[in-house]
Amino acid sequence: MSRTPSPAAAAALAASLATVLLVSSCGVKNSGNAQHAQGGSAADLVSAAKAQGQVDYWSTWGEKEPQAAIFKAAADDFTAQTGIKVNIKYLGRSGTTTMPQAIASGSGPDMFDSGTDHIAAFAGQHMTQPIDGVLKLPVPGEDGKSVADVLPPNVLKSATDKDGKLAFVPHTLISTAIWYDAARSPALAAKQPATWTEFLALLQQQKAAGATPIAQDGLVNFYNAYWFYELMMRYAGPGSLAALGTDASAWDRPEVLKAAQGVAELRPYFQDGFMGTKYPAAQNDWAQGKAALNINGTWLPSETRPQAPADAKPSSFTFPMVEGGHSTVEVGSLGWSLSAKAKHAEAAQLFMSHLLRSQVIGRIGTDALNIPSRADAKAPDALKAAQESILKATETNTTYDGATAQDKWWNNVFLPLDDQLLSGTLQPADFVAQGKKKTADALANG
Amino acid sequence: MADTSTARGASRSSRPAFRTAGRARPGAAQGVSQRDAKGWFRLFTWPAVLLYPVGFLGPSLYGVVISFAKWSGPGAPLTWVGWRNYVRVFRDDTVRQAFVNTALVVLVGGAAVFALAFLAMAVLRDMRGRAFVRAAVYLPSIISMIAVGTSLGFLLNPDGVVNRLLGLLGLEALQQTWLDPQHIFGCIVVGVVWMGSGFYIVLLMTAVDAIPKHLYEEAQLTGLTRMQQFRWITLPLSRDMIAIAAVLWTANSLRTFDIVIGFVGTAGTPSVNARTYAVQQWLSAGHTTGGGAPELGYASAMATLLTVLTVALVVLVRRLGRSDRLEIS
């Protein structure tokens, strides 16, 4: 079943190998304790990859989703160029449930889909290994540029674990922003609120005009948490929200109360009965112009596209600044992890370097309508503002500030309290007091 | 060889026939030896004997063992923590709330289901078109709870069908934010009752069908009302089936899970007000929106406690429902 590469493909492979040899001659050393992941020299990795001859990739994308089609085409191309076969298995979104067992038993894949949110969980289950070795691999056909060269530092940071090791190779960026439809809000398209004061004024103006300022799917507690999380990032900066889950005394910071008070200020501006609104009713209402704003992830434009009018022009602005606050921007990403028990680790890493070619990552913007991980790949119009703010950011934080890694605290302490704060059943001072007490109890209870 | 064995078999078959005379042993009566019957019996029980320990006992015991460990699943290190997971369960406010919610489903939901079932026993017994009515009330029981929860969830949105209908009927005062944290669990209990009552009505009606009709005819002649007939005939003669139904309800409602997920959806985790014990256990097993590792030891401790509670409640319900069998002459 081996396939003979075409002359063009052979030339590309030869050029790729020559670049690898050039890079390896610079004396890159094998470092770290994961031999596969750190990779020895790039030339060694390519040789080992070819000897292995195949890659097993388990995908949690649906087979008919654009991402699956993009990666399948790239896999076919990789096979044509290198002779290394890529076996793709589509597990769907629930695939991560069965993956730990498969990996532990040695019957799992070489590589699988991952994301910023999953770094801690996958590491905790010993499913992954660091893949810093990929960074020095050349991206084929790109004049010797390495993976590290084509991925901006902000993007790499979003795929890095707490020890500073690369946990996965990112292909898509995700962030949070406040969304509006430029076609229905031309004034907002001309000038977006830059400060919290301006933002509240905008909300008041919308409400006075008889519009619903914010659409909120209140049954999705982690959507409700966007407001407090973003205000914490503004007032206290990266690390401040995550600290609330690991240290009860972190609730004593005055910025926590300020952020809670900011959330309370928003209550009059949501749609009626927002806490009882089931997803995706509110975001669909926003898409149809029944509400002016919606806070959400960068997937919102593509997710609401079927419900939106044909002339809709979704766009976004970053969360407004507070006086003396932080200008941090959320950068999360989706990508590919290397299995801790990968049988074809080198082949998988070589495949990842091929997946980062501009013609593959570019399709994340054009076909999947998401933000590509490469700075030179264009995001769709609706996400241009979000891409720009990510690339320009001088200070970044991961999704929810990484607080979700404290899974039990996040789901049992923080999210319920945040729901009560947003709905008004808990006032800001009580929110802080209960947050401190319940966090202390949760930490004491293990 | 064949003749010898046949002769031996014949001699064997003759002995049990004497020993079991008068005890209605079908095998013996039909000339099949007791030993042969036992042999076949053992042969046919082997699959069950093998599958039960492998498919149920083993995993169950493994779950109990894991409940004494801190473990995130295959591939992760396993650390023995003694009774710590059990202590944590009792100290966990969220588990306590989830347990209270579950108790409400069992008690309040149970009261509603059995009230409806008793009403059906009194009314449906001799009603025209009762077969159709039974089929109609049973229908919700065969629909997926996820589907029911999901549908009800959308019907109960602030601008959903329920509030719109109330508005059309001029009942604006009754319009609610049905799915907000204050109301959502009440809606879930109503959904559970709507789904579950059909099954229990059909179950109890089978007991009613077995009651001889002449008892009711005699009761009518003596002037007993329909409720008196229910009190003095239907209820006592259906007692065994009611006890069975109560046991089934207890065991099933303690595991209420999918309707909650249907109501809330999988985007986000259910609010604490909406969580049942099984939902909380599911979340502890790593099915959250967070990025933490699953706590399988903790989830196993929750499961073990639920099993113990279920067994205790089932035994209690059986004891409460125990009665001397009534003989009908």
Interface residues (C-beta under 8 A of the other chain):
Chain A: T97 P100 Q101 I103 A104 S105 D117 H118 I119 A120 A121 G124 Q125 H126 M127 D217 G218 L219 V220 N221 F222 Y223 Q271 D272 G273 F274 M275 G276 T277 K278 Y279 P280 A281 A340 G402 T404 A405 Q406 D407 K408 W410 N411 N412 L415 P416 D419 Q420 S423 T425 K438 D441 N445 G446
Chain B: S72 G73 P74 G75 A76 P77 R84 R88 R91 D92 D93 T94 G153 F154 L156 N157 P158 D159 Q176 T177 W178 L179 D180 P181 Q182 H183 I184 V264 G265 A267 G268 T269 S271 V272 L283 S284 G286 H287 T288 T289 G290 G291 G292 A293 P294 E295
